[in-house]
Amino acid sequence: MSILGNKSKRIFCEGVKDGFDNKFFSKYFIEKFGVTIIPLEGKWQFKNFISGYITAQKEVSYLAIRDRDFDVEPSDKESIIVFDEKKNILGTYRASIENYFIDADLIHQYVTWLAQTPKHKEKNIVIPSTIEIANLIEQSAKEIKYYTAVRWALSKLKPTPNETSFPDTWTGGSGNLPQNLDLENCRKEAITKIIDTFHQRLKTINQVEFELHLEVFLQLFSEKSFYQNQKYLTWFHGKDLKKALQKKLSETDLRRINFSLDTMIENHICNIDGNCPVKIDITKYADLIELKNRINE
């Protein structure tokens, strides 16, 4: 089915009706009349749902958009990820949509506005500078680098790319960080809670293969240029990075206004009816520009 030339189009995304993904795409990507966002919750439901949808709605064009997560390594070229060309399933270049909001300039603009709202103006909040926020982002990335390396190594053990039962974390999902982020603890948790369990059913999932993959990612995430070029904004999962950054920002004077990255993103910057003047500039990202063009074709 072509996604071109039809008067109406359905855009399938992750999440729920009132969720972040729906708000984000509705506010920043829809310019053409007749484009409708339909959240499908988890990414693993895309293919089956779309197969049925194609059969039932032959005259409606569509596009499916999901997070890249740990399913595909990002290339050097910043472009959308094509997961299934025949079924028009695309992915973000960065690991998740949240990654695009981990931006020092954007956060600084938001907290500057928030601190001047009537609710907080008299508190005289000391606002971290853009450079200070950028440093906190980098510190957060370094804090979760071992955990992220383990997640990438686990992702390489999936029997098939679309395997849904094999997890890349033992914490319950992205955004749930382990209490102990050091390398030995993350390695041990991955081995005892995931690899040993699955090895009983599938011998190709084993510690030897895990260690080989882990070493590759540990080396990559220890390179100085990796942080100088801010590659962690692409390779690390935005939900994990957001969780680590939230903790550090809460240790600044922003704690006096109960600053929340979740509230910033979902309730203000991505709230269609909100009065927050701060907006994300998607033109900074080649893949998002490409995605917007595909949506409005």
Legacy VTK file of the C-alpha trace (Angstrom):
# vtk DataFile Version 3.0
C-alpha trace
ASCII
DATASET POLYDATA
POINTS 297 float
0.000 0.000 0.000
1.349 3.391 -0.957
1.414 6.209 1.553
1.277 8.771 -1.234
-1.551 10.606 -2.900
-4.492 9.710 -0.678
-6.727 12.319 0.961
-6.587 10.693 4.392
-3.729 9.135 6.282
-3.350 7.266 9.551
-0.196 7.681 11.616
0.313 4.809 14.053
2.538 5.478 17.045
3.395 3.948 20.401
1.602 4.834 23.609
-2.011 5.646 24.445
-4.548 8.298 23.400
-3.479 10.884 25.986
0.148 9.785 25.966
3.376 11.584 25.134
3.860 10.174 21.615
0.381 11.226 20.515
0.846 14.752 21.906
4.284 15.113 20.318
3.305 14.061 16.812
-0.007 15.938 16.930
1.629 19.227 17.887
4.818 19.214 15.834
4.265 17.003 12.798
0.712 17.315 11.488
0.258 20.048 8.882
-2.039 18.376 6.364
-5.799 18.009 6.760
-6.943 14.408 7.017
-3.951 13.070 8.964
-5.005 11.172 12.092
-2.787 9.853 14.910
-3.669 6.393 16.238
-1.677 5.133 19.271
-1.119 1.358 19.332
0.531 1.053 22.772
3.567 -1.249 22.343
5.789 -1.441 19.260
5.435 -5.231 19.010
1.758 -4.884 18.105
2.491 -2.837 14.998
2.919 -5.566 12.401
-0.102 -7.665 13.353
-2.367 -4.648 13.685
-1.204 -3.153 10.399
-1.716 -6.447 8.567
-5.340 -6.454 9.692
-5.729 -2.757 9.024
-4.513 -3.086 5.446
-7.118 -5.766 4.808
-9.958 -3.768 6.343
-9.034 -0.255 5.133
-7.671 -0.613 1.624
-8.231 3.013 0.612
-6.517 4.656 3.582
-2.778 5.309 3.516
-0.716 5.012 6.689
2.667 5.310 8.346
3.842 3.672 11.575
6.416 5.373 13.813
8.198 3.832 16.777
11.260 4.335 18.970
14.466 2.735 17.728
15.275 1.519 21.247
18.064 -1.076 21.245
16.796 -2.913 18.176
19.090 -1.285 15.592
22.435 0.450 15.958
22.402 4.054 14.717
24.474 4.709 11.610
26.759 7.706 11.147
24.091 9.327 8.951
21.285 10.985 10.872
18.169 9.624 9.186
14.984 7.765 10.036
15.250 4.033 10.652
13.286 1.816 8.251
12.147 -1.239 10.204
9.780 -2.603 7.566
9.592 -0.846 4.216
6.641 -2.885 2.928
4.540 -2.087 5.993
5.833 1.492 6.286
7.182 1.023 9.830
9.757 3.698 10.628
11.802 4.548 13.706
13.517 7.560 15.196
17.255 7.930 14.645
17.785 8.507 18.364
16.824 5.716 20.745
13.505 7.312 21.714
11.476 10.475 21.301
12.520 11.531 24.805
16.116 11.793 23.563
15.257 14.905 21.554
14.158 16.726 24.711
17.434 16.073 26.528
18.751 19.389 25.284
20.487 21.971 27.469
19.158 24.990 25.543
15.596 23.671 25.591
15.675 22.859 29.305
17.204 26.240 30.128
14.529 28.088 28.128
11.824 26.142 29.907
13.061 26.611 33.481
13.664 30.324 32.795
10.025 30.655 31.719
8.766 28.475 34.585
10.660 30.441 37.235
8.986 33.655 36.036
5.423 32.348 36.170
3.210 33.850 38.914
3.394 30.654 40.952
7.197 30.762 41.255
8.319 34.318 40.489
8.738 35.419 44.110
10.927 32.430 44.949
13.921 33.963 43.116
15.115 30.624 41.793
18.779 30.309 40.859
18.541 28.920 37.329
21.394 26.693 36.115
23.090 28.064 33.004
22.968 26.256 29.686
26.557 25.128 30.211
25.764 23.832 33.700
22.777 21.870 32.374
24.898 20.479 29.525
27.456 19.304 32.082
24.722 17.622 34.119
23.501 15.826 30.990
27.000 14.528 30.284
27.455 13.467 33.914
24.140 11.612 33.733
25.255 9.818 30.586
28.514 8.732 32.193
26.573 7.549 35.223
24.475 5.126 33.153
27.123 4.080 30.611
27.724 0.622 32.134
24.030 -0.115 32.399
23.540 1.029 28.798
26.444 -1.095 27.575
24.858 -4.119 29.253
21.490 -3.320 27.630
23.099 -3.142 24.201
24.951 -6.409 24.791
21.698 -8.103 25.813
19.957 -6.779 22.705
22.545 -8.561 20.562
21.512 -11.914 22.039
17.940 -11.758 20.737
17.202 -14.927 18.734
15.437 -12.805 16.084
15.167 -9.014 15.601
11.443 -9.120 16.392
11.771 -11.326 19.477
9.379 -9.973 22.094
10.053 -12.282 25.008
13.788 -11.608 25.378
14.331 -8.425 27.435
17.248 -6.004 27.240
16.835 -5.039 30.899
15.891 -6.658 34.191
14.405 -3.476 35.679
10.974 -3.634 34.054
11.640 -1.297 31.155
13.336 1.883 29.988
13.291 4.649 32.578
13.619 2.207 35.485
17.263 2.390 36.500
18.891 -0.177 38.787
19.874 1.157 42.194
23.466 0.072 41.611
24.790 1.284 38.258
28.350 -0.023 38.512
29.612 -2.454 35.893
29.900 -5.584 38.020
26.404 -5.248 39.413
24.837 -4.628 35.991
26.756 -7.554 34.488
25.731 -9.850 37.333
22.065 -8.848 37.139
21.979 -9.421 33.380
23.568 -12.857 33.695
21.552 -14.164 36.622
18.169 -12.655 35.782
18.154 -12.922 31.988
20.938 -14.935 30.369
20.908 -17.933 32.718
17.123 -18.142 32.517
16.961 -18.082 28.705
20.037 -20.294 28.290
18.034 -23.194 29.700
15.761 -22.971 26.648
18.137 -21.687 23.997
21.841 -22.508 24.172
22.819 -19.747 21.743
21.970 -17.274 24.505
25.022 -17.614 26.711
27.444 -15.645 28.814
30.347 -16.007 26.369
28.470 -14.228 23.595
27.206 -11.654 26.056
30.718 -10.825 27.274
31.997 -10.420 23.708
29.278 -7.926 22.855
29.625 -6.160 26.184
33.320 -5.506 25.616
32.559 -3.779 22.300
30.080 -1.382 23.870
32.215 -0.744 26.946
35.015 0.351 24.660
32.723 2.560 22.590
31.208 4.223 25.656
34.615 4.874 27.216
35.997 6.854 24.273
36.593 10.530 24.958
35.183 11.543 21.575
31.933 9.749 22.387
31.208 12.402 25.012
32.822 15.312 23.200
30.500 14.669 20.236
27.508 13.969 22.514
26.888 10.607 20.881
25.188 9.429 24.066
22.194 11.516 22.995
21.759 9.022 20.166
22.989 5.735 21.652
21.589 5.958 25.210
17.892 5.545 25.807
16.126 8.838 26.450
13.968 7.444 29.250
17.071 6.209 31.112
18.970 9.429 30.510
15.957 11.485 31.568
15.685 9.564 34.832
19.360 10.093 35.685
19.235 13.774 34.688
16.092 14.401 36.736
17.922 13.320 39.867
20.775 15.728 39.216
18.513 18.660 38.352
16.565 18.027 41.553
19.784 18.637 43.479
19.938 22.210 42.136
17.762 25.133 43.212
15.127 23.831 40.792
13.967 21.524 43.563
12.192 24.544 45.104
9.775 24.613 42.174
9.503 20.806 42.008
10.964 20.838 38.521
10.038 17.750 36.504
11.326 16.783 33.053
8.179 14.712 32.541
5.971 17.721 33.237
8.150 19.886 31.005
7.839 17.520 28.073
4.314 16.149 28.321
2.236 18.841 30.033
3.893 21.961 28.676
6.081 21.650 25.577
3.861 18.950 24.051
0.529 20.179 25.405
-1.519 21.422 22.463
-3.690 23.673 24.656
-0.915 24.801 27.002
0.368 28.368 27.378
4.062 27.489 27.553
5.913 29.493 24.869
8.881 27.095 24.792
8.884 24.708 21.848
11.234 22.054 20.581
12.871 22.915 17.265
12.523 19.742 15.202
14.344 21.393 12.299
17.573 20.743 14.241
17.192 17.029 13.523
17.484 15.624 10.003
15.490 12.497 10.822
12.584 14.464 12.307
12.458 16.727 9.250
12.406 13.640 7.051
9.703 12.096 9.204
7.544 15.225 9.092
7.818 15.304 5.314
6.782 11.661 5.090
3.785 12.265 7.340
2.530 15.218 5.292
3.127 13.803 1.816
LINES 1 298
297 0 1 2 3 4 5 6 7 8 9 10 11 12 13 14 15 16 17 18 19 20 21 22 23 24 25 26 27 28 29 30 31 32 33 34 35 36 37 38 39 40 41 42 43 44 45 46 47 48 49 50 51 52 53 54 55 56 57 58 59 60 61 62 63 64 65 66 67 68 69 70 71 72 73 74 75 76 77 78 79 80 81 82 83 84 85 86 87 88 89 90 91 92 93 94 95 96 97 98 99 100 101 102 103 104 105 106 107 108 109 110 111 112 113 114 115 116 117 118 119 120 121 122 123 124 125 126 127 128 129 130 131 132 133 134 135 136 137 138 139 140 141 142 143 144 145 146 147 148 149 150 151 152 153 154 155 156 157 158 159 160 161 162 163 164 165 166 167 168 169 170 171 172 173 174 175 176 177 178 179 180 181 182 183 184 185 186 187 188 189 190 191 192 193 194 195 196 197 198 199 200 201 202 203 204 205 206 207 208 209 210 211 212 213 214 215 216 217 218 219 220 221 222 223 224 225 226 227 228 229 230 231 232 233 234 235 236 237 238 239 240 241 242 243 244 245 246 247 248 249 250 251 252 253 254 255 256 257 258 259 260 261 262 263 264 265 266 267 268 269 270 271 272 273 274 275 276 277 278 279 280 281 282 283 284 285 286 287 288 289 290 291 292 293 294 295 296
